[in-house]
């Protein structure tokens, strides 16, 4: 079992690599790594190296590279347009999306979103931490916060687009062509659900409303559950 950390893309090409900053502090003070322990460093784009720790300083950890590799690219890229949630719910949603294998995240401000602030810096910290925990060498992309109009504009770039809502009459497995799609966008609403106006906008855009089984799921969990189902449908799991 290895421990994963992220380094700059240009640094991963070296034979000896230094880990500095907060990640080094975490490795030394929290994980209490030891010399000869094998660590994995990744560049966030899927490339990774492994090697034993050769040096531990006050704020630096150095490894000697012995193995190089690259995470397999997904056969179908799955993006989640997650409505901004309040407080810890947003953090939980991002953490679970990353662990479930999301390829990109589009945070959007829904009419019933309680939170209104763009906290991109904090959201990226959550994403990095979740990627380290789940040992993902490929970081998901975090798009700029937008609104439903922005989500609908972005939807034209995907092979298949769906929105999850409890009023949906279509099951996920019955969505035409979704199992063969190579790029999928799934839209998730906020804690209070999608408004009637938002549902009308989605319907007008030809985006099917899909019911994600029973019972109704919390907004911070729905995305991760949807991802799991989509991974199975696209034969990635």
C-alpha positions as CSV (number, residue, x, y, z in Angstrom):
1,X,0.0,0.0,0.0
2,X,1.4,3.4,-1.0
3,X,0.8,7.0,0.1
4,X,0.1,9.5,-2.6
5,X,1.2,13.1,-2.8
6,X,1.1,15.7,-5.7
7,X,4.1,17.5,-7.1
8,X,4.6,19.9,-10.1
9,X,4.5,18.2,-13.5
10,X,8.1,19.3,-14.3
11,X,9.3,17.8,-11.0
12,X,8.0,14.3,-11.7
13,X,10.5,13.8,-14.5
14,X,13.5,13.9,-12.1
15,X,15.2,10.8,-10.6
16,X,15.2,12.4,-7.1
17,X,12.1,14.4,-6.1
18,X,11.6,16.7,-3.2
19,X,8.2,17.1,-1.5
20,X,7.8,20.4,0.2
21,X,5.2,22.7,1.8
22,X,2.0,21.5,3.5
23,X,2.1,18.0,2.0
24,X,5.6,17.5,3.4
25,X,4.5,18.7,6.8
26,X,1.6,16.3,6.7
27,X,3.8,13.4,5.7
28,X,6.3,14.2,8.5
29,X,4.1,15.3,11.4
30,X,0.8,13.5,10.7
31,X,1.7,10.3,8.8
32,X,5.2,10.1,10.5
33,X,6.8,8.5,7.5
34,X,10.2,6.9,7.9
35,X,13.2,6.5,5.7
36,X,13.0,3.6,3.2
37,X,9.2,3.9,3.2
38,X,7.8,3.8,-0.3
39,X,5.8,6.9,-1.5
40,X,4.0,7.7,-4.7
41,X,4.2,11.2,-6.2
42,X,1.8,12.2,-9.0
43,X,1.5,15.2,-11.3
44,X,-2.4,15.4,-11.3
45,X,-2.5,14.4,-15.0
46,X,-2.3,10.6,-14.4
47,X,1.5,10.3,-14.3
48,X,3.1,8.9,-11.2
49,X,6.4,7.7,-9.7
50,X,7.3,5.6,-6.7
51,X,10.3,5.2,-4.6
52,X,11.7,4.9,-1.1
53,X,12.2,7.9,1.1
54,X,15.9,8.8,1.2
55,X,15.8,12.0,3.2
56,X,13.5,13.6,5.8
57,X,14.2,17.2,6.8
58,X,12.2,19.8,8.7
59,X,10.0,20.7,5.8
60,X,11.1,18.4,3.0
61,X,10.8,14.7,2.1
62,X,13.0,13.3,-0.7
63,X,12.4,10.0,-2.6
64,X,14.6,8.1,-5.1
65,X,12.5,7.2,-8.1
66,X,12.4,3.4,-8.8
67,X,9.1,3.0,-10.7
68,X,7.1,5.1,-13.2
69,X,3.6,4.7,-14.5
70,X,0.4,6.3,-15.6
71,X,-3.2,5.8,-14.5
72,X,-5.4,4.5,-17.3
73,X,-7.6,7.2,-18.9
74,X,-11.3,6.6,-18.5
75,X,-13.1,5.0,-21.5
76,X,-16.0,7.4,-20.8
77,X,-15.5,10.7,-19.1
78,X,-18.2,11.5,-16.6
79,X,-18.8,15.1,-15.4
80,X,-21.1,16.2,-12.6
81,X,-22.8,19.6,-12.5
82,X,-23.3,19.8,-8.7
83,X,-25.5,22.6,-7.3
84,X,-23.7,24.5,-4.6
85,X,-24.6,23.1,-1.2
86,X,-24.3,24.7,2.2
87,X,-21.3,24.3,4.5
88,X,-20.1,20.8,5.2
89,X,-22.6,19.4,2.7
90,X,-20.6,20.9,-0.2
91,X,-17.4,19.5,1.2
92,X,-18.9,16.1,1.6
93,X,-20.3,16.1,-2.0
94,X,-16.9,17.0,-3.5
95,X,-15.1,14.5,-1.4
96,X,-17.4,11.7,-2.4
97,X,-17.4,12.7,-6.1
98,X,-13.6,12.5,-6.2
99,X,-13.6,9.1,-4.4
100,X,-16.2,7.8,-6.8
101,X,-14.1,8.7,-9.8
102,X,-15.6,11.9,-11.3
103,X,-13.6,13.4,-14.2
104,X,-14.8,17.0,-13.9
105,X,-17.0,19.0,-11.6
106,X,-19.1,22.0,-12.5
107,X,-20.4,23.9,-9.4
108,X,-23.5,25.8,-10.2
109,X,-25.7,28.3,-8.3
110,X,-29.3,26.9,-8.2
111,X,-32.3,29.0,-7.3
112,X,-32.6,27.0,-4.0
113,X,-28.9,26.9,-3.2
114,X,-28.4,28.4,0.3
115,X,-24.7,29.0,-0.2
116,X,-23.8,31.9,-2.6
117,X,-20.1,32.3,-2.3
118,X,-17.5,30.9,-4.7
119,X,-15.0,29.1,-2.6
120,X,-12.9,27.6,-5.3
121,X,-9.7,27.6,-3.2
122,X,-11.2,25.6,-0.4
123,X,-13.0,23.3,-2.9
124,X,-9.7,22.6,-4.6
125,X,-8.2,21.7,-1.2
126,X,-11.0,19.2,-0.6
127,X,-10.5,17.7,-4.1
128,X,-6.7,17.3,-3.5
129,X,-7.2,15.7,-0.1
130,X,-9.8,13.3,-1.5
131,X,-7.6,12.4,-4.5
132,X,-4.7,11.6,-2.2
133,X,-6.9,9.5,0.0
134,X,-8.3,7.5,-2.9
135,X,-4.9,7.4,-4.6
136,X,-5.9,9.0,-7.8
137,X,-3.0,10.3,-9.9
138,X,-5.4,12.1,-12.2
139,X,-7.1,15.0,-10.5
140,X,-10.6,15.9,-11.7
141,X,-11.1,19.3,-13.3
142,X,-13.0,21.9,-11.2
143,X,-14.8,24.4,-13.5
144,X,-15.6,27.9,-12.5
145,X,-18.9,28.4,-10.7
146,X,-21.8,29.1,-13.0
147,X,-25.6,29.1,-13.1
148,X,-28.0,26.8,-14.9
149,X,-27.6,28.8,-18.1
150,X,-23.9,28.1,-18.0
151,X,-24.5,24.4,-17.4
152,X,-26.9,24.2,-20.3
153,X,-24.3,26.0,-22.6
154,X,-21.6,23.5,-21.5
155,X,-24.0,20.6,-22.2
156,X,-23.5,20.8,-25.9
157,X,-20.0,19.4,-25.5
158,X,-21.2,16.0,-24.1
159,X,-22.5,12.9,-25.8
160,X,-25.2,12.4,-23.2
161,X,-26.7,14.8,-20.7
162,X,-29.1,13.9,-17.9
163,X,-30.6,15.6,-14.8
164,X,-31.5,13.7,-11.6
165,X,-34.8,14.5,-10.0
166,X,-37.4,12.6,-7.9
167,X,-40.1,13.5,-10.4
168,X,-38.2,11.8,-13.2
169,X,-40.1,9.0,-15.0
170,X,-37.1,7.6,-16.8
171,X,-34.7,5.1,-15.2
172,X,-31.0,5.6,-15.7
173,X,-30.5,2.3,-17.5
174,X,-33.3,3.3,-20.0
175,X,-31.7,6.6,-21.1
176,X,-31.0,6.0,-24.9
177,X,-27.3,5.6,-25.8
178,X,-25.9,6.3,-22.3
179,X,-24.1,3.0,-22.0
180,X,-22.2,3.9,-25.2
181,X,-21.5,7.5,-24.5
182,X,-17.9,8.6,-24.3
183,X,-18.7,11.9,-22.4
184,X,-21.6,12.2,-19.9
185,X,-22.9,15.2,-17.9
186,X,-25.1,14.5,-15.0
187,X,-26.9,17.5,-13.3
188,X,-27.6,17.4,-9.5
189,X,-29.7,19.9,-7.7
190,X,-29.3,21.5,-4.2
191,X,-30.8,20.5,-0.9
192,X,-34.2,22.0,-1.7
193,X,-34.3,20.4,-5.1
194,X,-34.7,21.9,-8.5
195,X,-37.2,24.6,-8.9
196,X,-40.2,24.4,-11.3
197,X,-38.5,27.0,-13.5
198,X,-35.2,25.0,-13.6
199,X,-37.1,21.8,-14.4
200,X,-38.9,23.7,-17.3
201,X,-35.5,24.9,-18.6
202,X,-34.0,21.4,-18.5
203,X,-37.1,20.0,-20.3
204,X,-37.0,22.7,-22.9
205,X,-33.4,21.9,-23.6
206,X,-34.3,18.3,-24.2
207,X,-32.5,17.0,-21.1
208,X,-34.3,14.0,-19.6
209,X,-35.2,13.9,-15.9
210,X,-34.0,10.7,-14.4
211,X,-35.1,9.2,-11.1
212,X,-32.2,7.8,-9.1
213,X,-34.2,4.9,-7.5
214,X,-35.9,4.9,-4.1
215,X,-35.7,6.4,-1.6
216,X,-34.8,10.0,-2.4
217,X,-31.1,10.7,-1.8
218,X,-29.5,13.6,-0.1
219,X,-28.0,16.2,-2.5
220,X,-24.5,15.6,-1.1
221,X,-24.7,11.9,-1.8
222,X,-26.7,11.7,-5.0
223,X,-23.8,12.6,-7.2
224,X,-21.5,9.8,-5.9
225,X,-24.3,7.2,-6.2
226,X,-25.1,8.4,-9.7
227,X,-21.4,8.1,-10.6
228,X,-21.3,4.5,-9.4
229,X,-24.3,3.6,-11.5
230,X,-22.8,5.4,-14.6
231,X,-19.5,3.6,-14.1
232,X,-21.3,0.3,-14.3
233,X,-23.4,1.3,-17.3
234,X,-20.3,2.4,-19.2
235,X,-18.5,-0.8,-18.2
236,X,-15.8,0.9,-16.3
237,X,-16.6,-1.0,-13.1
